[in-house]
C-alpha cells in the first residue's frame, strides 16, 4: 500500500488537476476545498494527514505564478501553458516542495515522489521529463541558493 504522504500527494494532484481544469472552462465558483473534500471521501480510510494535503494544495495555488516563472527556464522548449495538465501539476507540486518544504521533506524524496506521480498519471515520457526538470531545479534553484547563503 502507498505511504500516507504518497497517497496525500495523489489526492493533492487530483485536486489541483480538477481545480485548474474547471477554472480553464470558466467555472467561476470552483473552490479547491470542495474538490478536496470530495476527493478525501474516496480515501477516508487510508488518509489521515489531511493538513499535509491541504497545505500542499493551498501552497501550490498561492505560489502558482512564482512556481511557473521558476519552471519556465528549466524547460524552455516547453511553455508551461503547453505542458500536459498532469505534468504541469506534478511539476508545481514538486517545485513547491523543493522550495518551501525542504525542512520536512528531503529533496531526493520530493523528486522521487514527483516522478512516481508522473509515471502513474502522465504519459510514457512524463516521468523522465519531471525527473529532468526537478533535478535541474534542485541544482539551480535550491543548491545554488543554499551555497550562496552559506557564503554570506
N, CA, C and O of each residue as an XYZ file, in Angstrom:
608
protein
N       0.834     -1.184      0.000
C       0.000      0.000      0.000
C       0.884      1.254      0.000
O       1.967      1.262      0.584
N       0.417      2.280     -0.645
C       1.167      3.530     -0.721
C       1.269      4.168      0.649
O       0.369      4.043      1.480
N       2.395      4.862      0.874
C       2.535      5.556      2.141
C       1.467      6.637      2.237
O       0.907      7.066      1.228
N       1.196      7.066      3.449
C       0.172      8.067      3.654
C       0.500      9.359      2.912
O      -0.390      9.960      2.309
N       1.748      9.796      2.943
C       2.127     11.020      2.244
C       2.051     10.836      0.728
O       1.665     11.758      0.009
N       2.416      9.658      0.247
C       2.307      9.403     -1.189
C       0.839      9.486     -1.611
O       0.511     10.118     -2.615
N      -0.024      8.858     -0.853
C      -1.452      8.918     -1.142
C      -1.945     10.363     -1.028
O      -2.794     10.798     -1.805
N      -1.412     11.096     -0.062
C      -1.762     12.506      0.079
C      -1.386     13.305     -1.152
O      -2.140     14.174     -1.588
N      -0.225     13.014     -1.712
C       0.199     13.705     -2.935
C      -0.703     13.343     -4.113
O      -0.961     14.178     -4.980
N      -1.178     12.108     -4.144
C      -2.117     11.704     -5.197
C      -3.403     12.515     -5.075
O      -3.920     13.018     -6.073
N      -3.911     12.641     -3.870
C      -5.128     13.436     -3.645
C      -4.878     14.893     -4.018
O      -5.726     15.529     -4.643
N      -3.725     15.422     -3.640
C      -3.380     16.807     -3.986
C      -3.323     16.971     -5.503
O      -3.852     17.943     -6.042
N      -2.687     16.033     -6.186
C      -2.584     16.088     -7.648
C      -3.971     16.069     -8.284
O      -4.257     16.876     -9.170
N      -4.819     15.172     -7.849
C      -6.167     15.085     -8.403
C      -6.946     16.381     -8.166
O      -7.677     16.847     -9.040
N      -6.781     16.945     -6.987
C      -7.487     18.178     -6.644
C      -6.986     19.347     -7.485
O      -7.782     20.112     -8.031
N      -5.663     19.484     -7.587
C      -5.096     20.571     -8.392
C      -5.467     20.425     -9.868
O      -5.758     21.412    -10.543
N      -5.456     19.195    -10.357
C      -5.807     18.936    -11.751
C      -7.240     19.389    -12.027
O      -7.496     20.119    -12.984
N      -8.161     18.952    -11.188
C      -9.570     19.310    -11.385
C      -9.784     20.811    -11.213
O     -10.528     21.426    -11.977
N      -9.142     21.391    -10.227
C      -9.281     22.827     -9.982
C      -8.851     23.627    -11.212
O      -9.564     24.529    -11.654
N      -7.683     23.291    -11.761
C      -7.206     24.007    -12.937
C      -8.131     23.790    -14.133
O      -8.442     24.733    -14.861
N      -8.565     22.562    -14.332
C      -9.452     22.257    -15.453
C     -10.741     23.076    -15.353
O     -11.169     23.691    -16.329
N     -11.345     23.079    -14.184
C     -12.612     23.788    -14.008
C     -12.441     25.298    -14.167
O     -13.327     25.968    -14.697
N     -11.310     25.834    -13.714
C     -11.055     27.266    -13.919
C     -10.912     27.578    -15.398
O     -11.422     28.592    -15.875
N     -10.220     26.707    -16.129
C      -9.984     26.942    -17.553
C     -11.262     26.876    -18.381
O     -11.356     27.519    -19.427
N     -12.238     26.110    -17.928
C     -13.501     26.035    -18.675
C     -14.515     27.059    -18.184
O     -15.672     27.037    -18.605
N     -14.089     27.960    -17.292
C     -14.935     29.070    -16.887
C     -15.805     28.844    -15.671
O     -16.754     29.597    -15.453
N     -15.516     27.840    -14.879
C     -16.280     27.603    -13.653
C     -15.814     28.601    -12.592
O     -14.853     28.347    -11.865
N     -16.500     29.726    -12.516
C     -16.071     30.791    -11.604
C     -16.316     30.440    -10.136
O     -15.732     31.068     -9.253
N     -17.152     29.468     -9.864
C     -17.447     29.092     -8.482
C     -16.582     27.957     -7.967
O     -16.860     27.407     -6.901
N     -15.539     27.596     -8.702
C     -14.704     26.477     -8.286
C     -13.947     26.830     -7.016
O     -13.388     27.919     -6.884
N     -13.943     25.889     -6.092
C     -13.263     26.065     -4.813
C     -12.496     24.785     -4.523
O     -13.075     23.699     -4.500
N     -11.190     24.914     -4.302
C     -10.387     23.710     -4.106
C     -10.823     22.933     -2.880
O     -10.687     21.709     -2.856
N     -11.344     23.606     -1.858
C     -11.754     22.916     -0.620
C     -12.907     21.947     -0.897
O     -12.961     20.863     -0.318
N     -13.817     22.335     -1.773
C     -14.933     21.459     -2.129
C     -14.429     20.235     -2.884
O     -14.853     19.110     -2.622
N     -13.524     20.471     -3.818
C     -12.941     19.364     -4.585
C     -12.165     18.447     -3.643
O     -12.287     17.224     -3.718
N     -11.373     19.039     -2.760
C     -10.571     18.257     -1.816
C     -11.462     17.404     -0.920
O     -11.173     16.229     -0.692
N     -12.518     17.975     -0.426
C     -13.432     17.238      0.456
C     -13.990     15.996     -0.250
O     -14.049     14.912      0.330
N     -14.398     16.175     -1.512
C     -14.918     15.042     -2.281
C     -13.833     13.999     -2.519
O     -14.078     12.799     -2.396
N     -12.611     14.472     -2.867
C     -11.514     13.534     -3.118
C     -11.115     12.787     -1.850
O     -10.802     11.598     -1.900
N     -11.126     13.479     -0.722
C     -10.779     12.822      0.540
C     -11.794     11.753      0.921
O     -11.437     10.754      1.546
N     -13.038     11.953      0.555
C     -14.072     10.965      0.858
C     -13.757      9.625      0.201
O     -14.114      8.570      0.724
N     -13.088      9.675     -0.942
C     -12.708      8.441     -1.655
C     -11.670      7.629     -0.874
O     -11.624      6.403     -0.977
N     -10.842      8.323     -0.098
C      -9.722      7.677      0.573
C      -9.818      7.775      2.099
O      -8.810      7.623      2.789
N     -11.005      8.025      2.629
C     -11.138      8.341      4.053
C     -10.538      7.294      4.980
O     -10.096      7.635      6.077
N     -10.511      6.054      4.578
C      -9.951      5.027      5.459
C      -8.431      4.941      5.363
O      -7.798      4.290      6.194
N      -7.840      5.584      4.367
C      -6.401      5.458      4.153
C      -5.608      6.734      4.414
O      -4.388      6.680      4.571
N      -6.282      7.873      4.460
C      -5.590      9.141      4.615
C      -5.913      9.732      5.976
O      -7.078      9.885      6.343
N      -4.864     10.061      6.717
C      -5.126     10.712      7.994
C      -4.401     12.039      8.153
O      -4.693     12.782      9.090
N      -3.471     12.359      7.272
C      -2.743     13.621      7.360
C      -3.352     14.636      6.396
O      -2.729     15.033      5.412
N      -4.566     15.039      6.696
C      -5.302     15.966      5.838
C      -4.628     17.336      5.821
O      -4.661     18.030      4.805
N      -4.025     17.723      6.925
C      -3.345     19.014      6.992
C      -2.204     19.079      5.977
O      -2.009     20.109      5.331
N      -1.449     17.987      5.832
C      -0.370     17.933      4.834
C      -0.930     18.188      3.440
O      -0.374     18.978      2.677
N      -2.020     17.523      3.113
C      -2.611     17.646      1.782
C      -3.121     19.061      1.557
O      -2.851     19.662      0.517
N      -3.851     19.590      2.518
C      -4.404     20.933      2.387
C      -3.290     21.972      2.271
O      -3.382     22.892      1.459
N      -2.243     21.829      3.074
C      -1.115     22.764      2.999
C      -0.416     22.689      1.643
O      -0.004     23.711      1.092
N      -0.287     21.483      1.111
C       0.352     21.302     -0.189
C      -0.468     21.985     -1.284
O       0.082     22.718     -2.106
N      -1.758     21.750     -1.296
C      -2.619     22.342     -2.322
C      -2.668     23.858     -2.180
O      -2.472     24.579     -3.159
N      -2.925     24.344     -0.978
C      -3.033     25.796     -0.797
C      -1.694     26.473     -1.092
O      -1.661     27.582     -1.625
N      -0.592     25.807     -0.746
C       0.722     26.357     -1.040
C       0.981     26.456     -2.532
O       1.472     27.476     -3.014
N       0.654     25.407     -3.259
C       0.844     25.426     -4.719
C      -0.034     26.505     -5.349
O       0.424     27.250     -6.216
N      -1.288     26.592     -4.921
C      -2.190     27.583     -5.507
C      -1.753     29.011     -5.186
O      -1.855     29.895     -6.036
N      -1.270     29.242     -3.974
C      -0.892     30.608     -3.589
C       0.429     31.059     -4.221
O       0.690     32.258     -4.317
N       1.250     30.118     -4.645
C       2.546     30.467     -5.244
C       2.622     30.061     -6.719
O       3.703     30.051     -7.307
N       1.496     29.733     -7.303
C       1.480     29.160     -8.655
C       2.193     30.034     -9.685
O       2.970     29.515    -10.487
N       1.952     31.334     -9.686
C       2.603     32.173    -10.711
C       4.118     32.208    -10.499
O       4.870     32.208    -11.474
N       4.582     32.238     -9.244
C       6.017     32.213     -8.972
C       6.616     30.866     -9.369
O       7.710     30.808     -9.929
N       5.895     29.785     -9.076
C       6.372     28.451     -9.464
C       6.512     28.366    -10.976
O       7.517     27.870    -11.484
N       5.498     28.855    -11.698
C       5.539     28.810    -13.161
C       6.701     29.635    -13.712
O       7.352     29.231    -14.676
N       6.959     30.793    -13.097
C       8.092     31.620    -13.535
C       9.416     30.890    -13.341
O      10.316     31.008    -14.173
N       9.540     30.147    -12.263
C      10.777     29.412    -11.997
C      10.883     28.160    -12.869
O      11.984     27.749    -13.234
N       9.750     27.558    -13.201
C       9.754     26.345    -14.021
C      10.076     26.644    -15.488
O      10.768     25.858    -16.136
N       9.592     27.752    -16.013
C       9.727     28.029    -17.447
C      11.164     27.950    -17.949
O      11.400     27.296    -18.965
N      12.146     28.587    -17.285
C      13.513     28.490    -17.818
C      14.125     27.092    -17.666
O      15.140     26.793    -18.295
N      13.525     26.248    -16.849
C      14.066     24.899    -16.652
C      13.708     23.970    -17.809
O      14.366     22.952    -18.025
N      12.666     24.327    -18.548
C      12.264     23.564    -19.742
C      11.829     24.570    -20.800
O      10.649     24.636    -21.144
N      12.783     25.360    -21.324
C      12.427     26.485    -22.198
C      11.716     26.087    -23.491
O      10.964     26.885    -24.049
N      11.940     24.886    -23.963
C      11.287     24.470    -25.202
C       9.836     24.044    -24.979
O       9.116     23.761    -25.936
N       9.409     23.999    -23.719
C       8.048     23.614    -23.368
C       7.399     24.726    -22.548
O       7.539     24.746    -21.325
N       6.693     25.652    -23.199
C       5.985     26.677    -22.424
C       5.035     26.016    -21.412
O       4.361     25.033    -21.723
N       5.001     26.566    -20.224
C       4.181     25.997    -19.142
C       2.746     25.766    -19.607
O       2.154     24.728    -19.311
N       2.192     26.721    -20.328
C       0.796     26.613    -20.763
C       0.579     25.471    -21.755
O      -0.553     25.023    -21.937
N       1.651     24.994    -22.402
C       1.515     23.932    -23.382
C       1.829     22.547    -22.824
O       1.653     21.541    -23.512
N       2.291     22.500    -21.586
C       2.552     21.200    -20.968
C       1.233     20.491    -20.696
O       0.219     21.145    -20.448
N       1.234     19.169    -20.739
C       0.029     18.456    -20.316
C      -0.316     18.856    -18.878
O       0.572     19.011    -18.040
N      -1.595     19.017    -18.609
C      -2.057     19.493    -17.300
C      -1.500     18.641    -16.148
O      -1.144     19.181    -15.100
N      -1.423     17.335    -16.332
C      -0.891     16.463    -15.274
C       0.574     16.777    -15.011
O       0.980     16.920    -13.858
N       1.364     16.884    -16.059
C       2.794     17.194    -15.891
C       2.972     18.536    -15.198
O       3.822     18.687    -14.321
N       2.168     19.499    -15.596
C       2.240     20.831    -15.005
C       1.928     20.770    -13.507
O       2.627     21.385    -12.702
N       0.894     20.039    -13.139
C       0.514     19.921    -11.727
C       1.593     19.190    -10.924
O       1.916     19.588     -9.805
N       2.141     18.130    -11.496
C       3.203     17.385    -10.809
C       4.431     18.277    -10.612
O       5.023     18.288     -9.533
N       4.807     19.014    -11.637
C       5.966     19.905    -11.525
C       5.733     20.990    -10.475
O       6.641     21.327     -9.715
N       4.535     21.529    -10.435
C       4.233     22.557     -9.433
C       4.329     21.993     -8.023
O       4.903     22.622     -7.135
N       3.764     20.808     -7.821
C       3.835     20.181     -6.501
C       5.297     19.933     -6.131
O       5.729     20.275     -5.030
N       6.054     19.340     -7.052
C       7.457     19.033     -6.779
C       8.276     20.274     -6.491
O       9.047     20.300     -5.531
N       8.120     21.303     -7.311
C       8.898     22.525     -7.094
C       8.478     23.209     -5.796
O       9.319     23.734     -5.067
N       7.197     23.203     -5.515
C       6.734     23.787     -4.248
C       7.404     23.085     -3.067
O       7.900     23.735     -2.147
N       7.411     21.762     -3.105
C       8.036     21.020     -2.001
C       9.539     21.267     -1.935
O      10.095     21.380     -0.843
N      10.201     21.352     -3.081
C      11.642     21.628     -3.080
C      11.947     22.989     -2.450
O      12.895     23.133     -1.679
N      11.130     23.976     -2.793
C      11.408     25.342     -2.352
C      10.898     25.659     -0.949
O      11.536     26.409     -0.211
N       9.756     25.093     -0.581
C       9.100     25.517      0.656
C       8.965     24.434      1.726
O       8.514     24.716      2.836
N       9.345     23.215      1.408
C       9.180     22.133      2.379
C      10.490     21.408      2.656
O      10.486     20.279      3.148
N      11.603     22.050      2.342
C      12.913     21.406      2.472
C      13.213     20.986      3.904
O      13.988     20.056      4.125
N      12.613     21.655      4.871
C      12.877     21.305      6.260
C      12.122     20.056      6.709
O      12.443     19.481      7.749
N      11.116     19.629      5.930
C      10.348     18.441      6.313
C      10.430     17.289      5.317
O      10.154     16.143      5.671
N      10.809     17.587      4.067
C      10.887     16.533      3.047
C      12.221     16.657      2.317
O      12.493     17.694      1.711
N      13.056     15.622      2.361
C      14.342     15.674      1.650
C      14.135     15.828      0.139
O      13.196     15.260     -0.420
N      15.008     16.593     -0.519
C      14.851     16.839     -1.961
C      14.764     15.567     -2.805
O      13.980     15.508     -3.752
N      15.550     14.563     -2.476
C      15.504     13.330     -3.276
C      14.151     12.634     -3.142
O      13.676     12.010     -4.091
N      13.537     12.738     -1.976
C      12.199     12.168     -1.775
C      11.184     12.940     -2.615
O      10.313     12.346     -3.249
N      11.304     14.262     -2.614
C      10.399     15.104     -3.407
C      10.463     14.694     -4.875
O       9.433     14.471     -5.511
N      11.671     14.600     -5.402
C      11.828     14.269     -6.824
C      11.319     12.859     -7.109
O      10.625     12.640     -8.102
N      11.655     11.919     -6.258
C      11.186     10.550     -6.451
C       9.659     10.479     -6.433
O       9.056      9.810     -7.273
N       9.044     11.161     -5.488
C       7.575     11.163     -5.409
C       6.965     11.779     -6.669
O       5.995     11.253     -7.215
N       7.532     12.883     -7.124
C       7.016     13.538     -8.326
C       7.156     12.633     -9.547
O       6.243     12.547    -10.369
N       8.293     11.964     -9.664
C       8.499     11.046    -10.787
C       7.480      9.903    -10.737
O       6.928      9.514    -11.767
N       7.237      9.378     -9.563
C       6.249      8.297     -9.423
C       4.848      8.774     -9.811
O       4.110      8.047    -10.477
N       4.476      9.990     -9.399
C       3.176     10.544     -9.789
C       3.099     10.710    -11.305
O       2.085     10.382    -11.922
N       4.176     11.221    -11.900
C       4.202     11.428    -13.343
C       4.090     10.099    -14.090
O       3.378     10.003    -15.090
N       4.791      9.084    -13.605
C       4.718      7.764    -14.251
C       3.316      7.180    -14.141
O       2.807      6.580    -15.088
N       2.694      7.360    -12.973
C       1.381      6.763    -12.734
C       0.263      7.484    -13.478
O      -0.679      6.843    -13.943
N       0.353      8.802    -13.597
C      -0.768      9.565    -14.135
C      -0.473     10.280    -15.451
O      -1.401     10.723    -16.128
N       0.791     10.399    -15.822
C       1.154     11.112    -17.039
C       1.345     10.177    -18.218
O       0.902      9.029    -18.210
N       2.011     10.696    -19.221
C       2.281      9.922    -20.434
C       3.524      9.054    -20.240
O       4.117      9.036    -19.161
N       3.905      8.346    -21.278
C       5.067      7.456    -21.207
C       6.353      8.196    -20.856
O       7.220      7.638    -20.184
N       6.488      9.438    -21.301
C       7.718     10.195    -21.071
C       7.638     11.149    -19.888
O       8.617     11.830    -19.584
N       6.509     11.211    -19.223
C       6.319     12.179    -18.139
C       7.316     11.992    -16.997
O       7.836     12.971    -16.462
N       7.580     10.769    -16.630
C       8.499     10.512    -15.525
C       9.892     11.057    -15.805
O      10.499     11.701    -14.949
N      10.395     10.795    -17.006
C      11.725     11.291    -17.377
C      11.746     12.816    -17.437
O      12.700     13.450    -16.986
N      10.691     13.394    -17.995
C      10.605     14.846    -18.116
C      10.595     15.498    -16.726
O      11.354     16.433    -16.471
N       9.748     15.009    -15.847
C       9.647     15.555    -14.492
C      10.965     15.378    -13.753
O      11.407     16.291    -13.055
N      11.591     14.233    -13.894
C      12.886     13.987    -13.257
C      13.926     15.004    -13.728
O      14.665     15.563    -12.918
N      13.979     15.238    -15.023
C      14.941     16.187    -15.567
C      14.696     17.615    -15.101
O      15.632     18.315    -14.715
N      13.454     18.042    -15.135
C      13.133     19.417    -14.750
C      13.373     19.631    -13.260
O      13.981     20.627    -12.868
N      12.903     18.710    -12.429
C      13.079     18.894    -10.984
C      14.535     18.681    -10.563
O      14.995     19.303     -9.605
N      15.260     17.815    -11.263
C      16.689     17.660    -10.989
C      17.435     18.956    -11.279
O      18.310     19.363    -10.514
N      17.086     19.599    -12.385
C      17.679     20.890    -12.717
C      17.269     21.945    -11.690
O      18.083     22.779    -11.294
N      16.014     21.907    -11.263
C      15.541     22.857    -10.244
C      16.326     22.681     -8.953
O      16.694     23.662     -8.308
N      16.579     21.450     -8.580
C      17.339     21.187     -7.357
C      18.741     21.781     -7.473
O      19.224     22.431     -6.546
N      19.387     21.556     -8.609
C      20.752     22.067     -8.802
C      20.796     23.586     -8.916
O      21.658     24.227     -8.315
N      19.880     24.165     -9.678
C      19.972     25.595     -9.968
C      19.242     26.487     -8.974
O      19.709     27.588     -8.684
N      18.121     26.045     -8.450
C      17.337     26.895     -7.567
C      17.594     26.625     -6.093
O      17.641     27.551     -5.283
N      17.757     25.365     -5.751
C      17.876     25.013     -4.334
C      19.332     24.972     -3.892
O      19.712     25.668     -2.950
N      20.148     24.168     -4.559
C      21.533     24.003     -4.118
C      22.348     25.277     -4.309
O      23.173     25.609     -3.458
N      22.132     26.005     -5.420
C      22.851     27.270     -5.612
C      22.452     28.284     -4.572
O      23.293     29.032     -4.073
N      21.174     28.320     -4.240
C      20.690     29.248     -3.217
C      21.282     28.899     -1.860
O      21.669     29.786     -1.098
N      21.353     27.601     -1.559
C      21.968     27.161     -0.298
C      23.431     27.556     -0.229
O      23.898     28.026      0.809
N      24.170     27.369     -1.335
C      25.597     27.696     -1.314
C      25.825     29.206     -1.230
O      26.784     29.658     -0.604
N      24.940     29.987     -1.863
C      25.041     31.446     -1.760
C      24.785     31.906     -0.324
O      25.458     32.809      0.173
N      23.817     31.285      0.333
C      23.506     31.650      1.726
C      24.657     31.298      2.657
O      24.903     32.011      3.629
N      25.363     30.211      2.375
C      26.499     29.816      3.207
C      27.652     30.782      3.037
O      28.407     31.009      3.982
N      27.808     31.357      1.852
C      28.907     32.291      1.597
C      28.682     33.628      2.288
O      29.638     34.342      2.593
N      27.429     33.967      2.536
C      27.129     35.231      3.196
C      27.426     35.086      4.638
O      27.248     36.034      5.403
